[in-house]
Amino acid sequence: MKRIILAAIVAVASAAAGTASPLILDRDAAVELALENNADFLVSGIELETAARRDRNAWNAFLPNLSAGVSLNRSTETAWNSGASVSMSLPISAGLGYSIRQIAQDYEDARITYETARRELIALVEKEFAELLADEESIAIEQANLDLSRARYDESRQLYEAGLTSELTVLQARVSAANLEPTYLQTVADFESRVREFLIVLGLDPDTEISLEGNLESDVREFDAGRLIERYLSGRPDIRVLELAVEAARTEKSLSVTGTRTPSLGISAGWSLGIGNPFEAASWDSGTWSDSFSVGLSLSVPLDGFIPGSSDALTIAAADDEILKASIRLAQGIEEARAEILNLVAQLDTSAASMELSALNVELAERNSQLSEESYRRGIVDRLEAEDAQNAYFSAKRDYLVSQSAYLSALIDLRVALGIDDWGELD
């Protein structure tokens, strides 16, 4: 049912550019669209299915090699001869089990890589969606600032026409309003460019017209970094990948050892049929055919691996080095993961304090702007002082948007760092 709904959304999106109604997107709808249509994520899904198919069919390592053939030949001493044959061979060695384990490890690595790609795509969409919401709010703030400046210019012009103010005051008001227009237009252009990039991430036509639904409000959460590390660090996808790398290196060594120091058994069987001269009718009488059946059993013991300094011995030594290197990378990855979680929790604490301070600054700047505007109306302060208070208020609002976006971004980064899909998993 979900796929049907998403297909309908995509169909609407494809036609949105040519209709008056924009495609309405909230955060969850944007995430679903990205998961269904993002090109890079679709490729990772195909790679996962390829690894899963190999894992499901790993038993085929025990299938014998089968071949069939026909022949037709002639020599100067004999007439034409023809024949048919069927043969089978099955090599058995201690390394078969490790080969199957290697396939299973490759599948697990592909699965973790896919889950990581999914979480990272969700995080990317959520962060971009939040930043687009902030951009929309910023455009609205700059539009309000521009409208107010234009209104002041119109008022100054009317006062000048009534002989109540100077021409210089009118020109100053006009310049103040004009100075805001380039910034506003650039903000709008940047927003439109960002929307087009966002639509590509969602797998939609970049010309699709959209309308965003949502806000930047989020509850401030308190985190215990030590508890988070203890509970989630070992389950992080990147740590699990590093652990798999150690396991893979050990499996590779086992394959090298079994391939160069353990015996291998070969089982073979074959059947052949010979026909004297296929161009003579009498030759096709089954009584004249000759056939044979053979069965073979062989055992081979490699010796090169036991010779110090041989190619096989060096391969095994190199495998030990790979295990050591993978173990070092794992230890380093664990420390880096600990540091990342600690840093993100500290960043969230800082962002929460910054967001709270920004909210207070908005409240203060708004009241100061209101009082300055009232004083300007009564002639107590001049226009420049009122404009300064107005600009300080709109600047405080933009700073608050930035602090909200930064806090949301840090929340999303921490969620990805813990390897969880939503904060409900913490409860």
C-alpha positions as CSV (number, residue, x, y, z in Angstrom):
1,M,0.0,0.0,0.0
2,K,2.9,2.3,0.9
3,R,4.5,1.8,-2.5
4,I,1.1,2.6,-4.2
5,I,0.9,5.9,-2.3
6,L,4.5,6.8,-3.1
7,A,4.0,6.0,-6.7
8,A,1.0,8.4,-6.7
9,I,3.2,11.1,-5.0
10,V,5.8,10.7,-7.7
11,A,3.2,10.9,-10.4
12,V,1.9,14.1,-8.9
13,A,5.4,15.4,-8.5
14,S,6.2,14.7,-12.2
15,A,3.2,16.8,-13.2
16,A,3.6,19.5,-10.6
17,A,5.7,21.8,-12.7
18,G,2.9,22.0,-15.2
19,T,0.1,22.6,-12.7
20,A,-0.9,25.3,-10.3
21,S,-0.8,23.2,-7.2
22,P,2.7,22.5,-5.7
23,L,3.7,19.1,-4.2
24,I,3.2,19.4,-0.5
25,L,6.1,17.8,1.4
26,D,6.7,17.2,5.1
27,R,9.8,15.6,6.5
28,D,8.5,12.0,6.6
29,A,7.2,12.2,3.0
30,A,10.5,13.6,1.8
31,V,12.4,10.7,3.5
32,E,10.1,8.1,1.9
33,L,10.6,9.6,-1.5
34,A,14.3,9.6,-1.1
35,L,14.3,6.0,0.0
36,E,12.2,5.0,-3.0
37,N,14.0,7.1,-5.6
38,N,17.5,8.2,-4.7
39,A,19.8,6.8,-7.3
40,D,22.8,6.1,-5.1
41,F,20.6,4.3,-2.5
42,L,19.0,2.2,-5.2
43,V,22.4,1.1,-6.4
44,S,23.4,0.1,-2.8
45,G,20.2,-2.0,-2.7
46,I,21.2,-3.8,-5.9
47,E,24.6,-4.5,-4.4
48,L,23.0,-5.9,-1.3
49,E,20.8,-8.2,-3.3
50,T,23.8,-9.4,-5.3
51,A,25.6,-10.3,-2.0
52,A,22.4,-11.9,-0.6
53,R,22.0,-14.0,-3.8
54,R,25.6,-15.3,-3.4
55,D,25.0,-16.1,0.3
56,R,21.8,-18.0,-0.4
57,N,23.5,-20.1,-3.0
58,A,26.8,-20.7,-1.2
59,W,26.0,-24.4,-1.1
60,N,26.9,-24.5,-4.8
61,A,30.5,-24.9,-3.7
62,F,29.7,-28.6,-3.3
63,L,28.3,-29.0,-6.8
64,P,30.6,-31.0,-9.1
65,N,31.9,-29.6,-12.3
66,L,30.0,-31.2,-15.1
67,S,30.8,-31.1,-18.8
68,A,29.6,-32.8,-22.0
69,G,31.1,-32.9,-25.5
70,V,31.0,-34.4,-28.9
71,S,33.8,-35.0,-31.3
72,L,34.4,-35.7,-35.0
73,N,37.9,-36.5,-36.2
74,R,39.9,-38.3,-39.0
75,S,43.5,-39.1,-39.5
76,T,45.4,-40.3,-42.5
77,E,45.5,-43.9,-41.1
78,T,41.8,-44.2,-40.1
79,A,38.4,-43.3,-41.4
80,W,36.2,-40.7,-39.7
81,N,35.4,-41.3,-36.0
82,S,32.9,-39.6,-33.8
83,G,32.1,-39.8,-30.1
84,A,30.3,-38.2,-27.2
85,S,31.5,-37.9,-23.6
86,V,30.2,-36.8,-20.2
87,S,32.6,-36.0,-17.3
88,M,32.3,-34.9,-13.7
89,S,34.9,-33.7,-11.2
90,L,34.6,-32.6,-7.6
91,P,37.5,-31.1,-5.7
92,I,37.2,-31.3,-2.0
93,S,39.4,-29.5,0.4
94,A,39.4,-28.1,4.0
95,G,39.1,-24.6,2.4
96,L,35.6,-25.1,1.2
97,G,34.1,-24.2,4.6
98,Y,36.2,-21.0,4.8
99,S,35.1,-20.0,1.3
100,I,31.5,-20.3,2.3
101,R,32.2,-18.3,5.5
102,Q,33.8,-15.6,3.4
103,I,30.7,-15.3,1.3
104,A,28.6,-15.0,4.5
105,Q,30.9,-12.3,5.7
106,D,30.7,-10.4,2.4
107,Y,26.9,-10.5,2.7
108,E,27.0,-9.2,6.3
109,D,29.3,-6.4,5.2
110,A,27.0,-5.5,2.3
111,R,24.0,-5.5,4.7
112,I,25.7,-3.2,7.2
113,T,26.8,-0.9,4.3
114,Y,23.2,-0.8,3.0
115,E,21.8,0.1,6.5
116,T,24.5,2.7,6.9
117,A,23.6,4.2,3.5
118,R,19.9,4.2,4.5
119,R,20.6,6.0,7.8
120,E,22.9,8.5,6.1
121,L,20.3,9.3,3.4
122,I,17.6,9.8,6.0
123,A,19.9,12.1,8.0
124,L,20.8,14.0,4.8
125,V,17.1,14.5,3.9
126,E,16.1,15.6,7.4
127,K,19.0,18.1,7.7
128,E,18.4,19.5,4.2
129,F,14.6,19.7,5.0
130,A,15.3,21.6,8.2
131,E,17.7,24.0,6.4
132,L,15.2,24.7,3.7
133,L,12.6,25.5,6.4
134,A,15.2,27.9,8.0
135,D,15.8,29.4,4.6
136,E,12.1,30.0,4.1
137,E,11.8,31.7,7.5
138,S,14.9,33.8,6.6
139,I,13.2,34.9,3.4
140,A,10.1,35.8,5.3
141,I,12.2,37.8,7.8
142,E,14.1,39.7,5.0
143,Q,10.8,40.3,3.2
144,A,9.3,41.8,6.3
145,N,12.4,44.0,6.8
146,L,12.2,45.1,3.2
147,D,8.5,45.9,3.5
148,L,9.0,47.9,6.6
149,S,11.8,49.9,5.0
150,R,9.7,50.6,1.9
151,A,6.8,51.7,4.1
152,R,9.2,54.1,5.9
153,Y,10.3,55.5,2.5
154,D,6.7,56.0,1.4
155,E,5.9,57.7,4.7
156,S,9.0,60.0,4.4
157,R,8.0,60.9,0.8
158,Q,4.5,61.8,1.9
159,L,5.9,63.9,4.8
160,Y,8.2,65.6,2.3
161,E,5.3,66.4,0.0
162,A,3.5,67.9,2.9
163,G,6.6,70.0,3.8
164,L,7.2,68.2,7.1
165,T,10.6,66.7,6.3
166,S,13.7,67.3,4.2
167,E,14.6,65.9,0.8
168,L,17.7,64.4,2.3
169,T,15.6,62.3,4.7
170,V,13.5,61.0,1.8
171,L,16.7,60.0,-0.1
172,Q,18.2,58.3,2.9
173,A,15.0,56.3,3.4
174,R,15.0,55.3,-0.3
175,V,18.6,54.2,-0.1
176,S,18.0,52.2,3.1
177,A,15.2,50.3,1.3
178,A,17.2,49.8,-1.9
179,N,20.1,48.4,0.1
180,L,18.0,45.5,1.4
181,E,16.8,44.3,-2.1
182,P,20.0,42.7,-3.4
183,T,20.4,40.6,-0.2
184,Y,16.7,39.6,-0.4
185,L,17.0,38.6,-4.0
186,Q,20.2,36.6,-3.4
187,T,18.6,34.8,-0.5
188,V,15.6,33.8,-2.7
189,A,18.0,32.6,-5.5
190,D,20.0,30.6,-3.1
191,F,16.9,29.0,-1.7
192,E,15.6,28.0,-5.1
193,S,19.0,26.5,-6.0
194,R,19.0,24.5,-2.8
195,V,15.4,23.3,-3.5
196,R,16.5,22.0,-6.9
197,E,19.4,20.1,-5.3
198,F,17.1,18.7,-2.7
199,L,14.7,17.5,-5.3
200,I,17.5,15.6,-7.1
201,V,18.2,13.8,-3.8
202,L,14.6,12.8,-3.6
203,G,14.7,11.5,-7.2
204,L,12.3,14.1,-8.5
205,D,12.4,16.5,-11.4
206,P,14.4,19.6,-10.2
207,D,11.7,21.8,-11.7
208,T,9.0,20.3,-9.5
209,E,7.2,23.0,-7.5
210,I,7.0,22.1,-3.8
211,S,5.5,23.4,-0.6
212,L,7.2,22.5,2.7
213,E,5.3,21.7,5.8
214,G,7.0,21.7,9.2
215,N,8.9,23.7,11.7
216,L,12.2,23.9,13.4
217,E,10.9,23.4,16.9
218,S,12.5,20.6,18.9
219,D,12.6,19.6,22.5
220,V,15.9,20.1,24.2
221,R,17.2,16.7,25.4
222,E,19.8,15.8,28.0
223,F,22.2,13.0,27.2
224,D,24.6,11.0,29.3
225,A,27.6,10.5,27.0
226,G,29.1,7.7,29.1
227,R,25.8,5.8,29.1
228,L,25.4,6.3,25.4
229,I,28.9,5.0,24.7
230,E,28.4,1.9,27.0
231,R,25.1,1.1,25.4
232,Y,25.6,1.9,21.7
233,L,29.2,2.0,20.7
234,S,29.7,-1.7,20.1
235,G,26.6,-1.8,17.9
236,R,27.7,1.1,15.6
237,P,27.7,0.1,12.0
238,D,31.2,1.4,11.4
239,I,32.5,-0.6,14.4
240,R,30.8,-3.7,13.2
241,V,32.4,-3.2,9.7
242,L,35.8,-3.0,11.4
243,E,35.1,-6.1,13.4
244,L,34.1,-7.9,10.2
245,A,37.3,-6.7,8.6
246,V,39.2,-8.6,11.4
247,E,37.1,-11.7,10.9
248,A,37.6,-11.5,7.1
249,A,41.4,-11.2,7.5
250,R,41.3,-14.3,9.7
251,T,39.2,-16.2,7.2
252,E,41.6,-15.2,4.5
253,K,44.5,-16.6,6.5
254,S,42.6,-19.8,7.0
255,L,42.0,-20.1,3.3
256,S,45.7,-19.5,2.7
257,V,46.7,-22.1,5.2
258,T,44.2,-24.8,4.0
259,G,45.1,-24.1,0.4
260,T,48.9,-24.5,0.9
261,R,49.3,-26.8,3.9
262,T,46.4,-29.3,3.8
263,P,45.6,-32.1,1.4
264,S,42.9,-31.9,-1.2
265,L,40.8,-34.7,-2.5
266,G,39.6,-35.0,-6.1
267,I,36.8,-37.2,-7.3
268,S,36.2,-37.6,-11.0
269,A,34.0,-39.8,-13.2
270,G,33.5,-39.9,-16.9
271,W,31.7,-41.8,-19.7
272,S,32.5,-41.8,-23.4
273,L,30.9,-43.2,-26.4
274,G,32.6,-44.0,-29.7
275,I,31.1,-44.5,-33.2
276,G,33.4,-45.8,-36.0
277,N,32.4,-44.0,-39.2
278,P,29.4,-41.8,-38.8
279,F,29.0,-41.5,-42.5
280,E,28.3,-45.2,-43.0
281,A,24.8,-46.4,-42.2
282,A,26.1,-49.6,-40.6
283,S,28.0,-47.5,-38.0
284,W,24.8,-46.3,-36.4
285,D,23.9,-49.9,-35.4
286,S,24.2,-49.7,-31.6
287,G,25.9,-53.1,-31.6
288,T,28.9,-51.5,-33.2
289,W,29.3,-48.7,-30.7
290,S,31.9,-48.7,-28.0
291,D,31.6,-47.0,-24.7
292,S,33.6,-46.8,-21.5
293,F,33.1,-45.5,-17.9
294,S,35.8,-44.3,-15.6
295,V,36.0,-43.3,-11.9
296,G,39.0,-41.5,-10.4
297,L,40.1,-40.6,-6.9
298,S,43.1,-38.4,-6.2
299,L,44.8,-37.0,-3.2
300,S,47.4,-34.2,-3.3
301,V,49.4,-32.7,-0.5
302,P,51.0,-29.3,-1.1
303,L,54.5,-28.9,0.4
304,D,55.6,-25.4,-0.7
305,G,53.8,-23.8,2.3
306,F,56.1,-25.6,4.7
307,I,59.2,-24.2,3.1
308,P,60.4,-21.0,4.9
309,G,60.6,-18.1,2.5
310,S,58.5,-19.8,-0.2
311,S,55.7,-17.9,-2.0
312,D,53.1,-19.8,-0.1
313,A,54.8,-19.2,3.3
314,L,55.0,-15.5,2.5
315,T,51.4,-15.4,1.6
316,I,50.5,-16.8,5.1
317,A,52.8,-14.3,6.8
318,A,51.2,-11.5,4.9
319,A,47.8,-12.7,6.0
320,D,49.0,-12.4,9.7
321,D,50.0,-8.8,8.9
322,E,46.5,-8.1,7.6
323,I,45.0,-9.5,10.8
324,L,47.2,-7.2,12.8
325,K,46.4,-4.2,10.7
326,A,42.7,-4.8,10.9
327,S,42.9,-5.2,14.7
328,I,44.7,-1.9,15.0
329,R,42.1,-0.2,12.8
330,L,39.4,-1.6,15.0
331,A,41.0,-0.3,18.2
332,Q,41.5,3.1,16.5
333,G,37.9,3.1,15.3
334,I,36.5,2.4,18.8
335,E,38.5,5.4,20.2
336,E,37.3,7.7,17.4
337,A,33.7,6.6,17.9
338,R,34.0,7.3,21.6
339,A,35.4,10.8,20.8
340,E,32.6,11.5,18.3
341,I,29.8,10.7,20.7
342,L,31.5,12.7,23.4
343,N,31.9,15.7,21.1
344,L,28.4,15.5,19.7
345,V,26.9,15.5,23.2
346,A,29.0,18.5,24.2
347,Q,28.0,20.2,20.9
348,L,24.3,19.6,21.7
349,D,24.8,21.1,25.2
350,T,26.4,24.1,23.6
351,S,23.8,24.4,20.9
352,A,21.0,24.2,23.4
353,A,22.5,27.0,25.5
354,S,23.0,29.0,22.3
355,M,19.4,28.4,21.2
356,E,18.1,29.6,24.6
357,L,20.3,32.7,24.5
358,S,19.2,33.5,20.9
359,A,15.5,33.2,21.9
360,L,16.1,35.7,24.7
361,N,17.9,38.0,22.3
362,V,14.9,37.9,19.9
363,E,12.6,38.8,22.8
364,L,14.9,41.7,23.8
365,A,15.5,42.9,20.3
366,E,11.8,42.8,19.4
367,R,10.8,44.9,22.4
368,N,13.6,47.4,21.7
369,S,12.4,47.6,18.1
370,Q,8.9,48.2,19.1
371,L,9.9,51.0,21.5
372,S,12.2,52.6,18.9
373,E,9.4,52.5,16.4
374,E,7.0,54.2,18.8
375,S,9.7,56.8,19.7
376,Y,10.3,57.4,16.0
377,R,6.5,57.9,15.4
378,R,6.5,60.5,18.2
379,G,9.7,62.2,16.9
380,I,11.8,61.3,19.9
381,V,14.4,59.3,17.9
382,D,15.5,59.7,14.3
383,R,14.9,57.3,11.5
384,L,18.4,55.8,11.6
385,E,18.1,54.8,15.2
386,A,14.7,53.2,14.5
387,E,16.2,51.3,11.5
388,D,19.2,50.1,13.6
389,A,16.8,48.7,16.2
390,Q,14.7,47.1,13.4
391,N,17.8,45.5,11.8
392,A,19.0,44.2,15.2
393,Y,15.6,42.5,15.7
394,F,15.6,40.8,12.3
395,S,19.2,39.8,12.8
396,A,18.4,38.3,16.2
397,K,15.6,36.3,14.5
398,R,18.0,35.0,11.9
399,D,20.5,34.0,14.6
400,Y,17.7,32.1,16.3
401,L,16.9,30.2,13.1
402,V,20.6,29.3,12.8
403,S,20.7,28.1,16.4
404,Q,17.6,26.0,15.9
405,S,19.0,24.4,12.7
406,A,22.3,23.7,14.3
407,Y,20.7,22.0,17.3
408,L,18.5,19.8,14.9
409,S,21.6,19.0,12.8
410,A,23.6,17.9,15.9
411,L,20.6,15.8,17.1
412,I,20.5,14.0,13.8
413,D,24.3,13.5,13.8
414,L,24.2,12.0,17.2
415,R,21.4,9.6,16.2
416,V,23.5,8.4,13.3
417,A,26.5,8.1,15.5
418,L,24.6,5.8,17.8
419,G,23.3,3.7,15.0
420,I,19.6,4.2,15.9
421,D,16.6,5.2,13.7
422,D,14.7,7.3,16.2
423,W,15.0,8.6,19.7
424,G,12.2,6.3,20.9
425,E,14.9,3.6,21.0
426,L,16.5,5.4,23.9
427,D,13.4,5.2,26.1
